[in-house]
């Protein structure tokens, strides 16, 4: 049996009052407003979670926040579980999003604040209490000035309503949004309210009648199904009209039902029942089961009219489809809230929603306490901006995360007004003020892992970059000394510095010295490159045909005639046994292209008579230049790994260049080498593609 909204509210209010009676002796008689506020917030909480522990904890936390009680005086009256809830509520109470007070909430800031609220929660009921407090503020805001109402609306729509939506607190979500809409755009709110034919409580009773009617029809058809329903609230109607540029009469889902069945055949059987029970509107039908949305969402949407002519949208899906839509990749809140969300956030939302259900267990709560946002910490700047860092980050990491210059000039920090060491690890909700010098003064001690100044790779990279730029000359001197010692100790074929530079894919000898001196390149890596080159020099390379330079086309046959003046085209760089064709130039002989070369095709369209048949003849036993383009994740050691691979293959690098994109964290590398055949090139490209972080390898 369904309990009406009014009955549920009355029961919740009674539950709140009974549970809170234990605290009555502690309340000062001259604080009725604070008592009424506490009971009102606890009543909202009790509608979702009537557990006395939650209700008493909510009342106590509210009275402490109103300065009617203090934590010390209330402690003897509370159980350990209630006291833990109070402490959590008070922690959240210190995190009022002050950034919303004087400026609109940006999408990024709102998302950061929502994540921070979640990250602070060791008990998911704390989120419920915080949302309930915001709803109470909105209910009582009609007595406040317009500016305050607008600020509360911005906070609600930017933070609390999306958070309630993610946690599946739909009854609270729609009320938050409607109150916020009423204050933010009162004229539009009144217009939609006047167009709706009945009050929300009446529409809810109407929905319950439709649910009973459809459930009976499905049962008569032999189908086992769960039927849910809800009337669309005013803010949702306005938002849909705005986003899709619709008139009120074109919003078809003001009343909506959802049918959940066991399997796909039952979905289509239920569709038949719906369309036979009510009048089908043929122009509005979507089968997202046969044709899922790009995010994986699956459901059947159909529009029907009841016997009074009123429209009803009916969604039909399996239980598995419903779970994916609510908690998985196609979650409804994703496209309601917009933006991108990390997988860890998705998992946390799913766990919170499960734990807020009546069937959640204490074991699950303990598990969540240990795993909730274990990899992240959120701290605030003095102006209230939220900075996200990895768990264990220090105040010095915080300074570098805000800005590189701030980190370089950092000399100290305050957390919540107290001066702390730079090695102090941050906790969620800390407000950090960075104290600075006028000039950059990083210390080399900051790079020591044992001293604990920095926990994030990005901050350490910024410190290393600072000293690398500052100590370039010293690094060059130190690196030269290391390199000289390695060359002096070499055994076997004698190598020059230039050979080592080429083997490592570096620009010049200075680059080698600086990398060695700065520690970006180790002596062991240089030694390994030297050994590979010595082994290569010591190998005998038997071949029946001496390799000819790739710039020579000796042996190429043009129209059956050899030894004609010809050159290889730079645009496509053919390699045997690829099919080739020649183009007769003016004064430069014949240019040899790949048969599928785009440039040759364009030229052939204009002057087809100049395109000549050619074949490799004896030239296929030479070595030929190729250029390879590599797209990979930008990581330390990428150039070294590519260079080592070519050396192991017995190939040398003639030219190499790398362009990095800091925003995307990727690198585009071009390298030129020489190969003896297409098979050698194919094997080389496959080996490069197998390297860590390489996305694509292509021939230019």
Buried (B, 14 or more C-beta within 10 A) or exposed (E): EEEEBEEBBEBBBEBBBEBBEBBEEBBEEEBEEBBEBBBBBBBBBBBBBBBBBBBBBBBBBBBBBBEBBEBEEBEEBBEEBBBBBBBBBBBBBEBEBEBBEEEEBEEEBBBBBBBBBBBBBBBBBBBBBBBBBBBBBBEEBEEBEEEBBBBBBBBBBBBBBBBBBBBBBEBBBBBBBBBBBBBBBEEBBEEBBEEBEEEBEEBBBBBEEBBEBBBEBBEEBEBEBBBEBBBBBBBBBBBBBEEEEEEEEEBBBBBBBBBBBBEBEBBBBBBEBBBEBBBBBEEBBBBBBEEBEEEBBBBBBBBBEBEEEBBBBBBBBBEBBBBBBBBBEBBBBBEBBEEEBEEBBBBBBBBBBBBBEEEBEEEBBEEBEEEBBEEBBBBBBEEBEBBBBBBEBBBBBBBBBBEBEBBBBBEBBBBEEEEBEBBBBBBBBBBBBBBBEEEBEBEEEBBEEEEBBBBBEBBBEBBBEBBBEEBBEEBBEBBBEBBEEBBEEBEEEEBEBEBBBBBBBBEEBBBBBBBBBBBBBEEEBBBBBBBBBBBBEEEEEEEEEEEBEBEEBEBBBBEEEBEBEBBBBEEBBBBBEBEBBBBBBEEEBBBBBBBEBEBBEEBBEEEEEBBBEBBBBEBBBBBBBBBBEBEBEBEEBBBBBBBBBBBEBEBBBEEBEBEEEEEEEBBBBBBBBBBBBBEBBEEBBEBBBEBEBBEEBEBE
